[in-house]
């Protein structure tokens, strides 16, 4: 039997070393009122345990609520032991109160399903998080995502509506509002070409969501088209905070550089930076802006070495002053022998003139020159005609997500393979599998790209297909680096 949710209430909590924040939990709160709560002495502060760039406070058992009591609410002990702070004051939903309708997304560590809430009839999205044998590290990453989502409250940021768990299962579902599209799926659809007012509408919403995240001390660290969800009313919401983290503007804590999907990863991360700020998200936003206008990804690299090469060719190689002040771990290894000239204006000469200054700013090699999301919203791009259209005036598209594009591509590949076999039997020309439509493909998933880079490097070494000493050094360094940083 599922207990019906009580009225939400606002409670004070402390998350990941951040200042105390008022958190309003909707549709997933269990008040659990204790009449003696105010009379009891305050518990001493708990020390945070640090793992990489993530720290989570693991509270000691409190007199007002014991682990066994919480288990009676439905939380399994393995989850309470590691993620007690993240799920405090929440009551889980039971899995049998939802009906799965379709799988709409897939990542390295999770699947996303379209589902129906059997209690309300509402269509929702369920993100199923997979754990590696209940290892505490895996649970901590999930706990961080929940803590981040509970702290954010903005029209352009996806809202966490609740959690689903089971006493018998080691899986956990996050409940989100259902969104019909993602930006990558729409951009890859044949016949869809965004107008300038539409691009401004989407970018204004993206930057507004990022502005809120950054003001709350949160870095998303994986901005890309498939993580920008859109509903039928044209509202864009930033989603998938699995790689997000709390950050300190004073830069007191090192962070991992193994984040952001390769095509949208800024140069400082490719060069091994561990101290960074909002500039990583703004670089990704600049890539999205240019992609929306051009209709395809602007820097689709296959490896980290190639990605840096594409960045330097478009944005210019860093100045000597930048190399000296940055002190990046891989600066010596990846520094080009011949400097590249910045050519954004020439490359995008057909773009709307008002967009070029913003693209120039967001794609600055020096992250400090990318400014802030607030400054981007006040740029010439949004203050000159034609202005951004209203979200409600955007075209009504059929449901389209990046996974739909991948499924269509896979089906097309199978059909080509079948045709190749038939033609071979008939004695006709064999159709090469490499013959594909000349259009952009979806971006690689951030975590899957790490393994892909490792596979590419190992292939390079096995074939000895090096063109120069620079490629040898870069590939060797990449293998060592990825081997030591595959978990973050």
N, C-alpha and C positions, 0 to 999 in steps of 0.2 A: 504494500500500500504506500502511495506517495503522499507525503505531507504537503498540503497546499502551502505556497509561500506566504509568509506574513508580510506585514507592511514594512517597506524598507526604512532603514534608519541610517543616519550618518555617524560613523565612528572614527575616532582618531587612531591611526596606526603608523608604524615606522617601517619603511621598506628600503632595503639595500643601502643603508647608511644615509639616505636622503632625509631632509628635514621632515618633521611631521606634516602630513597632508590630509585634508579632509577628503574622504572617499565616500561617494554616494553609490551604493551598489543597488542596482535595480533588478528585480525579478529573480534574484538569486541569493537574497540575504535571509539569514536566520538570526533574528535579534538575540535570542537566548538571554532573556532578561534575568539578572541576578539582583535581588532586592538589597543585598548587602554589599554590592560592588563598590559603592561610594565610600563605605565605611572601612574598607580594607586598605592596608598600607600598600603603597606602590611597589611593584616588583623591581628589583635592580635591573639595569640595562644589560642586555645580552651582547656579548662580543660577536662580531660578524666573522664568518669564516670566508677566506678569499680563495677563489679558484680561477686563475687566469684573470679575465676582466670582469668576473662576476662574483659578487658577494651576497650572501643571503643570511639573514639572522635566523638561527634555529632556536626557537624559544624553549626555555625549560618548562616542565609541566607546571601549570598554575593551579592554585587551589580551587578557583572558580570553575575550571573546566579541565578534566583530565583527558589523556589520550583515549581511554576506554569510553568516556562520555562522548567524545567526538566520533568515535567509531559507531556509536549508537545512532549518530546522525547520518552515517553512511560512508564516512571516509575510511579507506583501508589504512592499516597501520604503516605500510611501506610508504604511503604518500605523506602521512602526518609526520613521519620521522625526519623527512627532508624538506618538505614544502609546507610546513605548518603555518609559516608567516603568510604565504601567498593565498591560502584558502581560509584564513581566519574569518569567522563570522559568515561563512557561506554554507549553504546546505546543498548537497549534490542532487541532481535529478537522476532517476533510474533509467537505464537504457531501454526498458520496455515501454517507456512513455513516448518513444519516438519511432517513426517508421522511415527507414532509409528508402529513398526514391532513386537516386542515381549518384555515381561518383563523378565529381566535377573538378577535382584537382588532385595532383599527386606530387609529393616531394620526396627528398631523401629520407626524412624521418616521420612523415605524416601523410595521411590521405584526407581529402575533404569531400563530404557527401552532402547532397541536397536531401533534406529530410522534412517530415511533417511532424509537428508537435501534436501528439494525440490529445493533449489536454486542452489546447486552444485552437487547433486547426491551422495554426500559422506555419508557413514554410520558412525553414531556417537552414543554416549551413552548419554542419558538424565537422569539426576538425579532429580527427583521431590521431593522437600522439602515440608513437610506438617507443617503447623503452627497451634498452639492451640489457636484458636480464635484471631489470630493476636496479641498475647501477646508480648510486647516488648522483654521479655527475650528470647523467641523462635527465634525472628527475629535477635537478637544480636548474638546468637550462629551461625546462618547461615552467618551473616556478618563476623564473625571471620574466618569461613572456607574460604570465598571468599578472605579476606585479606591475609590469609596464602598462598593460591594458587597463588595469584597474585605476591607474593614475591619470590616464588620458580621457578627456571628455570633450569631443569636438565634432561638428557635423561632417568634417572631412577625414575623420579617423574611425575605423571600424570599431563597433562596440561589442564588448564581451558580455553576453547576456546570461551566462551561467555555465555550469560544468556537469558532465555526466560521468559517473563512475560505477563500479561494480565491486561487491565484496569478493567475488570469485575471479575477477579478471585483473590483469596488470595494465590494462589500457585506460586511457582517459580521453574524454571528448570535450572540446571547447565549443560552446554554443554561440553562434554569431547570427546577426541578421543576414538574410539571403540577398545576394546581389546578382543580377542577371548576366552581367558582362564583366570582362576585364579589358583594360586598354590594349593589351597585346593581342587579344582575340579580335577586337574590333579593327585594329590597325592592319591585321593580316587578312581581313576579309576582302575578297575581290570586289571592286566597285566602290569601296569606301575611301574617300579622299576628304580629309578634314579641311574646312575653310578656316580663314584667319580668325574670325570671331569664335569658332568652335575650339580652335587650338588655345586661344586666350582663355576661354571658359574652363577647359580642363586644367591648364597650367595655373590659373588663379586658384582653383580648388586644391591642387597639389601643393602649391606653395603655402596656402593658408593652413593646411594640415601640418606641413613641416614646421611652420612658424609655431604652432601650438606645441608640437613635440619638443622642439628645441627650447621653448620657454619653460617647459616642464622638466628640462634636464634629460631628455631622451634622444638618443641617436637611433635611427631606424636601421641603417647599415645594409639595406638590400632594396633600395628603390629601383624598380623596373616595371615594365608595362603589366606583367601578369600579377603584380602585387598592388595594382591600382584598380580597384573594383568600381563598377558603375551600375546604378540601378536604372529602372525604366523612366525615372524622372530626371535623369541626367546628373544625379549627384555622384560625385567621385569620392571614394574613401580609401585612405591608405590602409593596407592590410598586411598580414603575415609579419608579425613582430618577433619571429623566432630567432632572428639574429640581432635584435635590438638590445640596447644596454643603457643603463644610467651613466651619465658622464659628469665629470667635475670640470667646470669652466676654468678652474685654476690648474688643470692638467697635473694632478697629483698622483694619478694612477695610470700605469701603462695598460693599453688595450691591445687586443690581437689585430694583426693586419690581414688575417685570413677571413675577410668578410667582403660583401658586395659581389654580386654576379659580375663576371669578368668584363663584359661589354660596357658596364656602367661603373667600373672600379676606377677611382682616381689614381693619378700617378704616385702620390705619396704612399699609398698602400702597396702598390706594386713594388715600390722601392723599400718596403719593410718598415714603414713608420709605425710606431706604437704609441705615439702621443699625437692625437688629432682631435678634431672637434666637428662642428656643424658642416664644415667644408666638404666632408665626404658625401653627405646627402645632397648638398647643393650641386656638386659635380654630376651626380646621377640625374638630378633634375634638369641640368643643362643638356645632357645626352637625350633625355626624354623630349625636351622642347625641340631640338633639332630633328629628332626622329619623327615627331608628329608632323612637322612641316615638310620634310623630305619624303616621308612615306616608308622609310626603311631605317634600320639601325645604322649609325654613322661610323662606328668603330667595332665591327664584329671580329675581334681577334680570336685565334684558336688556342694560343698559349700566352702565358704572361709576357714572354719575350716579344712575341708578335704584337700583343696589346700595347706594350710600351712604345714599340716602333710606330704603330698607328697614331698613338697620342702625340709623340714628338713630331711626326710628319704634319699633323694638322695644327697642333697648338704650339709648336716650336719647342726646342729643347730648353731646359732650365738655364738660367743665367749662372755665371760663375758665383755671383753673390748668393744665389739660392743654394747651390751645392755646398757652399761654405757654412751657411747658417743652419741648414737643415740637419746635417750630420746623420743622414739616413744610412742604415746598415748596408744597403746594396748600392750606394751611390757610386763607388769606384767601379763596381762590376758592370753596371748598366749605363754608365755615362757614355754617350755616343762620341766617337772620335771627331766627327765633323758636326758642327752645330746645325740644327734645323731652323728654318725661318718660319715664323707663325703665319698661317695662311687661311684663317677662318673666314675673313671677309671675301677672299677670292673664291674659296671653295663653295661658300653659301651665297654667292652674289645674286642668285635668283630669289632668295628669301625676302620677306617683307623687311624694309629698311629698319623699322622700329625694333625688330627682333634681334638684329646683329649686336647692338651694345649689350643686351642681356646675355646672349650666348657667349660673347667675349668675356663677360664677367664671370659667369658660372663655370666656364671651361678655362679658367686661369690656372696655369701650372702651379703657382703659389697659392695654397689654400687660403691664406689670409686675405688675398685679393678677391675672393668669391663673395665676401661680405656676408649678408644674412638673408634669410627668407623675407624678412620685413622690407629690407631694401629692394629686393627683387620685385615685391608686390608694388612698390612705389616707382618702378622703373618706367621709362618711356613706352615700353611695350604695352603696358596696360592703361596708359593715360592718353594715348593717341587713337584716332579713328582708324579702322573700325574697332569699336569697343567689344569687349567680351560679351557674348550672348548670354541670356539667362539659361540655366540648366534645363528648365522645363521646355525651352524651345528647341533643344537638340533633337535630331531625328530619332524615331523609335525603331531601334534595330532588333532583329531576331536575336535570341540568346546566343552569345558567342564568347567563349573563353579560350585561353591559350591551349588548354587540353583538347578542345574541339579541333583546333588547327593541327595539333600533333596527330590526332586520330585520323584526320583527313589525309595528312601527308603519309602516314603509315599505310592507309588503305591504297593510296595511289602507288606507293612503292610495291605493294603486293601485286597490284594489277599489272604494273610494268614487268615484274618478275614473271608472272603468269604468261604475259604476252611474249616475253623473251623465250620461254620454253616452247610455246606454240610455234613461234617463228623458227626456232631452231629445228623443230621436227619437220616443218614444211620446207626447210632449206632456205628460208628467207634470211635477211640480215638480222643478226642478233641485236637486241636493244640493250644497251649498256645501262646498268643500274645507276650510274652516275648522271644519266640524262635527267635533269629535273627542271621544273619551271624556274624561270629567272626571277625570283622574288625572295624577299627576306624570310628567314626561318626564325622560329621562336628562340629567345635567348636561353642559354644553358642554365640549369638550376645551380644556385651558388655552391652548394656542398658537392653536387655531382661533378662540378667543374674541377674540383681539387683532384679527384681520382682521374679525370680525363687528362689533366696536365701531366700527371705522373705516368700514365700510359703512353702519352706522346713522347715524353722524354726517354722512356725505356726503349721505345721503338727506334728513336734516333740513335741511341747507343748501340743497339743490336745491329743496325744497318750501316753504321759509320758514315752516314750521309751528311757530313758536315761540310759547310762551304768555307768556313774560316775559323780562326781561333776564338773569335768572339762568341760564335754560336756554341762552340764546345764548352767554353767556360760558363756561359749562361745556362745551358742545358744541365751541366753537371751541378751547378749551384741550385737549380730548380729542383732536381731530384732530391738533394740533401735537405733542402728547405721544406719541401712538401712532406717528406718522410717524417720529419720531426714535428710538423705542425698540422697533422691531419685531423687532430681533435682540438676543438677550441670552445 
